[in-house]
Amino acid sequence: MSISAICVHHAHADEEPNPVVHELDYVALRLKAAEKAVEKRLLFEPLRLHVYGYLEGSYTKNFNNPSNRINELRIFDVNSNQFRPNLAQLVLEREAKASNYWLDRTGFKVKFNVGRDSDFIGGVDLSDWADFQEFYIQYIVPFGSGLDLKLGQVNSLVGYEAVESPRNPNYSRSWLFGLGQPFTTRGARASYDFNKHVSLSVGVIFYINSARGDTRHDPLVESALTIAPSDRVKLTLYGLAGPRPGAPGTNGGNILLVGSFFSFQATERGSIVMESYYANQPNSSVVSRSGNARWNGVAGYLIYDVTDQWGIRLRSEIFEDAGGFTTCGGTTAYQPRANVCFGATSTMTAPPVSQTLWEFTSTLQYKPIPSVTTRLEYRYDKSDKNVFQIGGRAASYQPTLSLEVIYFF
């Protein structure tokens, strides 16, 4: 008789609990777990497959209590006074590695998301709640230290911050990233490590943010050069160039975005990061006299881990949108979608305005266990125009308090 049959046979309501039966149940569960672990090793270890991901949820209190319940000019933390099921991400990856065997040099990644952030990331949407953020094949050409080639959709090379919240110091994203930089790109990319101090990546791309609201698929070039003279110091220079659409009623032009971020590990637990960039796109603005859409900014970060569990992250930035192009019109009619404010998906009716934004963000991070990260974040936004909202009227500032919880698996 099987273990499960024994358990069923003895599980009558009129009998006293049998400790032997409970022990048999426990042994059966352990055997099943061991069998699954062996199956996983037999399948995954020879193929070098990795499955991982995270779950993320948040709540943001907007002290202005806007009537539209939107945190204006935010990217992934757009819900005001509401719980937000941000993301459930699942990644299947086989990482290529330099080897004499061609199969070892072959890899791939598929990154699948479910949650409210899926509508903003710019991946291949299955719905407003699900998307494929990244999917690419990888091959390392046996040239020198190994030429890493990727073909498909990948996160952009441009910028310090990233799409995934756990990869950023703070919960909310900077305007430099959220309003002025691409999230994902699709095309081909080559990366090469000249030595342990210098590496270069160059990509030829045909889609930015999966061309959401963008009908032009002309090729662009993005690049990132990283110089690390020591383990404590790193400088990355990045750029993006190529034809892009402009605001409705304009012809668009060739974007030129150049910038850098510098990181310095000041102590064992503390580091400083500085990022700045400049972008210009002619024939794309309906605000500036020249027609140029120009945006630029600078951001500074202070990251300090008090202990292995507790940490403090500070950020301050200034972002200028001289052409009224990237800040989505800069009005309380802004629809919170990623980088498509002038596209067909927008229901914006108010005219765009040029503006300069400033924000300060302080984040308290706590990890109760290694697989869980929590963040309590206060952020204060300020503009030289009335682009935020207090109740039902326009305002020039916006204070928020957010709580984020991330579970890794």
C-alpha positions in Angstrom: 0.0 0.0 0.0 1.3 3.5 -0.9 2.0 6.2 1.7 -0.8 8.3 0.4 -3.2 5.3 0.7 -2.1 4.8 4.3 -2.8 8.4 5.1 -6.3 8.3 3.6 -7.1 5.1 5.4 -6.3 6.5 8.8 -7.9 9.9 8.4 -11.3 9.2 9.8 -13.0 12.0 11.8 -13.8 9.7 14.7 -10.2 8.6 15.3 -7.5 10.3 17.3 -4.6 11.8 15.4 -2.0 9.3 14.7 1.6 10.7 15.1 2.9 7.9 12.9 0.6 8.9 10.1 1.7 12.5 10.4 5.3 11.3 10.2 4.6 9.3 7.1 3.0 12.4 5.5 6.1 14.4 6.3 8.4 11.7 4.8 6.2 11.6 1.7 6.5 15.3 1.2 10.2 15.2 1.7 10.6 12.4 -0.8 8.5 14.4 -3.4 10.6 17.5 -2.7 13.8 15.5 -3.2 12.5 14.0 -6.4 11.7 17.5 -7.8 15.1 18.8 -6.7 16.9 15.9 -8.6 14.7 16.5 -11.7 15.6 20.2 -11.6 19.3 19.5 -11.3 19.2 16.9 -14.1 17.4 19.4 -16.4 18.8 22.8 -15.4 22.5 22.2 -14.4 23.7 20.6 -17.7 21.9 23.2 -19.8 23.0 26.0 -17.4 19.4 27.3 -17.2 18.5 29.8 -14.5 14.9 30.7 -13.4 14.4 33.7 -11.1 12.3 36.8 -10.6 10.6 39.0 -8.1 7.2 40.3 -6.9 6.7 44.0 -6.2 3.9 46.0 -4.8 3.6 49.6 -3.4 1.4 52.2 -2.0 1.9 56.0 -2.6 0.3 58.8 -0.5 0.1 62.1 -2.4 -0.3 64.9 0.2 -1.8 67.1 -2.5 -4.7 64.6 -2.8 -5.2 65.3 -6.6 -8.7 64.7 -7.8 -7.5 62.7 -10.8 -5.6 60.3 -8.4 -2.5 60.6 -10.5 1.0 61.5 -9.3 1.9 63.9 -12.1 5.1 63.3 -14.2 5.9 60.1 -12.4 6.6 56.9 -14.3 6.0 53.7 -12.3 4.6 55.3 -9.2 1.7 57.0 -10.8 -1.2 55.9 -8.6 -2.1 58.5 -6.0 -3.4 57.3 -2.7 -3.8 53.7 -4.0 -2.1 50.3 -3.8 -0.2 49.4 -6.9 0.6 45.8 -7.9 3.7 46.9 -9.7 5.2 43.7 -11.1 5.6 40.0 -11.1 8.7 39.2 -13.1 9.8 35.8 -14.3 13.2 35.3 -16.1 14.4 32.3 -17.9 18.1 32.6 -18.8 21.0 30.7 -20.2 24.1 32.9 -20.0 26.7 32.4 -22.6 30.3 32.1 -21.5 33.6 32.2 -23.3 34.7 28.6 -24.1 36.2 26.4 -26.8 32.9 24.7 -27.2 30.3 26.5 -29.4 27.3 25.4 -27.3 28.8 27.0 -24.2 29.1 30.3 -26.1 25.4 30.3 -26.9 22.8 31.8 -24.6 19.4 33.5 -24.4 17.1 35.4 -22.0 13.4 35.8 -21.8 11.9 38.2 -19.3 8.2 38.1 -18.8 6.2 40.6 -16.7 2.7 40.8 -15.2 1.5 43.9 -13.4 0.6 47.5 -13.7 4.2 48.5 -14.7 3.9 46.3 -17.8 1.9 49.1 -19.4 4.8 51.5 -19.0 7.9 49.5 -19.7 7.8 49.5 -23.5 8.1 45.7 -24.0 6.0 43.6 -26.3 2.6 44.0 -24.8 0.2 41.0 -24.5 -2.2 43.3 -22.6 -2.1 46.4 -20.3 -1.1 44.0 -17.6 1.5 41.7 -19.3 4.5 42.1 -21.5 7.8 40.6 -22.6 10.3 43.1 -21.5 13.4 41.4 -22.8 14.0 38.5 -25.2 17.2 37.9 -27.0 19.7 35.2 -28.2 23.3 35.6 -27.3 26.6 34.3 -28.8 30.2 34.9 -27.7 32.5 35.0 -30.8 35.9 33.5 -29.9 37.8 36.7 -30.7 40.3 38.0 -28.1 38.6 38.0 -24.7 35.2 37.2 -26.4 32.9 39.4 -28.5 29.5 39.3 -26.9 26.6 39.5 -29.5 23.0 39.9 -28.6 20.0 39.9 -31.0 16.5 40.8 -29.9 15.0 43.1 -27.3 17.2 44.3 -24.4 17.2 47.0 -21.8 18.7 50.2 -23.2 22.4 51.1 -22.7 21.5 54.7 -22.0 21.3 55.9 -18.4 22.2 55.0 -14.8 18.8 53.9 -13.6 17.0 50.8 -15.0 13.5 49.5 -15.6 13.6 47.0 -12.7 13.0 48.7 -9.3 15.5 46.4 -7.4 18.3 47.6 -9.6 17.8 51.2 -8.6 18.7 53.0 -5.3 15.2 54.5 -4.9 11.7 53.3 -5.5 10.6 56.2 -7.7 12.5 56.8 -11.0 14.4 60.0 -11.8 13.1 62.3 -14.5 16.4 61.9 -16.3 15.5 58.2 -16.8 11.7 58.3 -16.9 11.1 61.2 -19.2 14.3 61.6 -21.2 15.8 58.1 -21.8 14.6 54.9 -23.6 13.6 51.9 -21.5 14.0 49.0 -24.0 15.5 48.7 -27.5 15.2 46.1 -30.2 18.0 45.3 -32.6 21.6 44.0 -32.4 24.3 44.7 -29.8 28.0 43.9 -29.6 30.0 44.2 -26.3 33.7 43.7 -25.8 35.9 43.8 -22.7 39.3 45.1 -23.7 40.6 44.4 -20.2 39.2 44.6 -16.7 39.3 48.4 -16.8 37.7 49.2 -20.2 34.6 47.8 -22.0 32.5 49.0 -24.9 28.9 48.2 -26.1 27.4 49.4 -29.4 23.9 48.6 -30.6 22.1 49.2 -33.9 18.4 49.4 -33.0 15.1 49.7 -34.9 12.6 50.0 -32.0 12.6 52.1 -28.9 10.1 51.0 -26.2 8.7 48.7 -28.8 7.8 51.7 -31.0 4.7 52.4 -28.8 3.0 55.3 -30.5 6.0 55.5 -33.0 5.5 54.7 -36.6 9.1 55.3 -37.6 11.5 52.4 -37.5 14.6 54.1 -38.9 17.9 52.6 -37.5 19.5 54.4 -34.5 22.8 53.8 -32.8 23.3 53.6 -29.0 26.6 53.0 -27.2 28.2 52.8 -23.8 31.9 53.0 -22.9 32.8 52.0 -19.4 36.1 52.9 -17.8 37.0 51.5 -14.4 40.5 52.5 -13.3 40.0 50.8 -9.9 37.4 48.8 -8.0 36.1 52.0 -6.4 35.8 54.2 -9.4 33.8 53.8 -12.6 32.8 56.1 -15.4 30.3 55.3 -18.2 29.9 57.5 -21.3 26.7 56.8 -23.3 25.0 58.1 -26.4 22.0 57.7 -28.6 21.7 59.0 -32.2 19.2 58.6 -35.1 15.9 59.8 -36.5 12.9 60.1 -34.2 9.4 61.4 -34.5 8.5 64.8 -33.0 5.4 66.3 -31.5 2.2 66.3 -33.6 2.5 68.8 -36.4 6.2 68.6 -36.7 8.5 66.5 -39.0 10.8 65.2 -36.3 14.5 64.9 -36.6 17.7 63.2 -35.6 18.0 62.8 -31.9 21.5 63.3 -30.3 21.7 62.3 -26.7 25.1 62.2 -24.9 25.7 61.8 -21.2 27.6 60.0 -18.5 27.4 58.7 -15.0 30.2 58.4 -12.5 30.3 56.2 -9.4 32.7 56.4 -6.5 32.8 53.8 -3.7 33.8 56.2 -0.9 33.7 53.6 1.9 32.9 50.0 2.3 29.3 50.8 2.8 28.9 54.2 1.1 29.0 55.4 -2.5 28.3 58.5 -4.6 26.9 58.6 -8.1 26.5 61.5 -10.5 24.7 61.5 -13.8 24.2 64.2 -16.4 23.2 64.3 -20.1 22.2 66.6 -22.9 19.7 65.8 -25.7 18.5 67.7 -28.7 16.1 66.8 -31.5 15.4 69.4 -34.2 12.0 70.0 -35.9 10.2 68.3 -33.0 8.9 71.0 -30.7 5.8 73.2 -31.0 6.9 75.4 -28.1 10.4 76.6 -28.9 10.9 79.2 -31.6 13.6 77.2 -33.3 11.5 74.0 -33.3 14.3 72.2 -31.3 13.2 69.8 -28.7 16.0 70.1 -26.1 16.1 68.4 -22.7 19.0 68.0 -20.2 19.6 67.4 -16.6 21.8 66.3 -13.7 21.2 64.0 -10.8 23.2 63.1 -7.7 22.9 60.0 -5.5 24.2 59.2 -2.0 23.9 55.5 -1.1 24.8 54.3 2.3 24.2 50.9 4.0 24.2 51.4 7.8 24.1 47.6 8.3 23.4 44.6 6.1 19.7 45.2 6.7 19.3 49.0 6.9 20.2 51.5 4.2 19.7 55.1 3.3 19.5 56.4 -0.3 19.3 60.1 -1.2 18.7 61.6 -4.7 18.4 65.1 -6.0 18.0 66.2 -9.6 17.3 69.1 -12.0 15.6 68.4 -15.3 15.1 71.0 -18.0 12.6 70.5 -20.9 13.2 73.6 -22.9 11.1 72.4 -25.9 8.1 71.1 -23.8 8.6 67.8 -25.5 9.6 65.1 -22.9 7.4 66.2 -20.0 4.3 65.2 -21.7 2.8 68.6 -22.1 3.5 69.5 -18.5 -0.1 69.9 -17.5 -2.5 68.2 -15.1 -4.1 66.5 -18.1 -0.9 64.4 -18.5 -1.7 60.7 -19.1 0.9 58.6 -17.3 2.3 56.5 -20.1 6.0 56.0 -20.8 7.5 58.2 -23.4 4.4 58.3 -25.7 2.9 61.5 -24.4 2.4 62.8 -28.0 1.4 59.5 -29.4 -1.9 58.1 -30.5 -2.5 56.6 -27.0 -2.6 60.0 -25.3 -5.8 61.8 -24.5 -4.0 65.0 -23.5 -5.9 68.1 -24.5 -3.9 70.9 -22.8 -1.0 72.5 -24.8 2.6 71.6 -24.0 4.8 74.0 -21.9 8.5 74.3 -21.4 9.6 73.9 -17.8 12.4 73.2 -15.4 11.8 70.5 -12.7 13.6 69.8 -9.5 13.1 66.9 -7.0 14.5 65.5 -3.8 14.0 61.9 -2.8 15.0 60.2 0.5 14.6 56.4 0.9 14.9 54.2 3.9 15.6 50.6 2.9 15.1 47.6 5.2 15.7 43.9 4.4 14.1 41.8 7.1 15.3 38.6 5.3 17.6 38.3 2.3 14.7 37.6 0.0 12.6 40.6 1.0 13.4 44.3 0.5 11.2 47.1 1.8 11.5 50.8 1.1 9.9 53.9 2.7 10.4 56.9 0.4 9.6 60.6 0.7 9.8 62.6 -2.5 9.2 66.3 -3.1 8.7 67.6 -6.7 8.9 71.2 -7.8 8.4 72.9 -11.2 8.6 76.5 -12.4 5.1 76.0 -13.9 1.9 74.8 -12.4 2.0 71.3 -13.7 0.9 69.4 -10.5 -2.4 69.3 -8.8 -3.8 70.1 -5.4 -7.3 68.7 -5.2 -8.8 70.0 -8.5 -6.5 73.0 -9.0 -3.1 73.4 -10.5 0.1 73.7 -8.4 3.8 73.9 -8.7 4.8 71.3 -6.2 4.0 67.7 -5.3 5.0 65.8 -2.1 4.5 62.0 -1.8 5.3 59.2 0.6 5.6 55.6 -0.8 6.0 52.2 0.7 7.4 49.4 -1.5 7.8 45.7 -0.8 9.9 43.4 -3.1 10.1 39.6 -2.8 12.8 37.8 -4.7 12.7 34.2 -5.8 
